[in-house]
């Protein structure tokens, strides 16, 4: 296995586990501490706001490479095995769904149309 293949596999597992942790946070069978920590970790992982901004060389990606995986490891250790298995199954099902490129194209066209309309309005002012 090449380094690139292992890195891609690791990134896929992290993505799956972030989604699984989000599902586990809503499972009433999970302990309260694990649920609270799961919400914090999932929200931080999915949030566009980072503790350390990404534009800082090396340090910017340090939180993505350390904080998120360490938080995930902690949450995964706190979750009961049956909750973890069920949450990972839900995450796999969600991530396996097909993506609609036509829908994405429609959204992009709508944003472009809004941008053109705003530009036209601004030029008329």
N, C-alpha and C positions, 0 to 999 in steps of 0.2 A: 504494500500500500504506500502510495506516495504521500508526502507531507500535505500537499494540496487536497488530496482525497480525504485524508484524516481530518483536516481543518474544516472542510465542507460538512463532513459527517458530524463533527462536534457542534458546528453552528446549527445544523438541523435539529440535533438533540436538545440544544439550549432553547431553540425556538419552540419545540414541542413541549419542553418542560415549563417554559414561561406560561404557555396557554394552559397546560395541565394544572399548574399552581393556581391560575385564575379560577379554574373550575373547582379545585379543591377548597379554595377560600369560601365558596358558596355552599359547600357540603356540610350539613349539620352534624355528620359523624366525625368530622375533624375537630381536634382540640382547639379551644378558643385562641390560645397563643399561636398555634400554627396558622390558624385562619387569619389573624391580624398580620402576622409576618408575611403570609402569602399575598395578602392585598398590597402590602408595602413593596414587596419585591416585584410583583407583577406590574404594579403601577409605575415603579421606577424603570423597569425594563422596557415598558411600552411607551413611556413618556418621552417627548422630544427634548425635555429639559434634563440636563445632566448635572451632576455634582461638580464635575470638572469639565469646562467647555471643550468640545472636540477640536477647536482651532489651535489649542496649545499642543505643540509637538510632543509626542510620546505620552505625556501626562493625560492628554485629552481622551485617549482610548484606553487608558489604564482602568477607569471605572467600568467600561464595558467588558474588559477582559478579566477583571478581578471581582468587582463588587457584585455584579449580577450573578456570575457562577457560584460565588461563595454564598450569597443569599439563597440561591436555589438549592445548593447542597444542604444548607441548614433547614430550610422548609421541608425538603424531601425526607430528611431524617426524622423530622417531627411528625410527619403524617403517618397514620396507620396504613399498613400495606394495602388493605382493600380499598381505601379512599384513593391512594396513589394509582392503583391499577385502573380503577374506574375513571379517574380524571385523565390519565394518559390515553385511555381508549376514546374518551370524548375528544381530546385534543387531536388524536390521529384522525378521527372521523372529520373533524372540522378542517384540518389542514389538507386532507385528501380531496375535499370538494373541488370541483373544477372552477376555474376562474373565468369570468366572462370578459374577453377582450373587447367585445362589442359594447358592453356596458361601460368599460373603462374609456373607450373611445368616445362614447356619448357624453360622459362626464367631462372629459377634456374639451370636447367641442363646446359644451355649455359654458365652461370657464373662459374659453377663447372668445366666445360670443359676448359674454359679460365684459371682458377686457376691451373688446372693440367698441361696445356700446359706451363704456365709461370714457374711452379715449375720444370718441366722437362727441360725447357730451362736454368733455373738458375743452376740446378744441373750439366748440361753439360758444363757450363762456366768454 
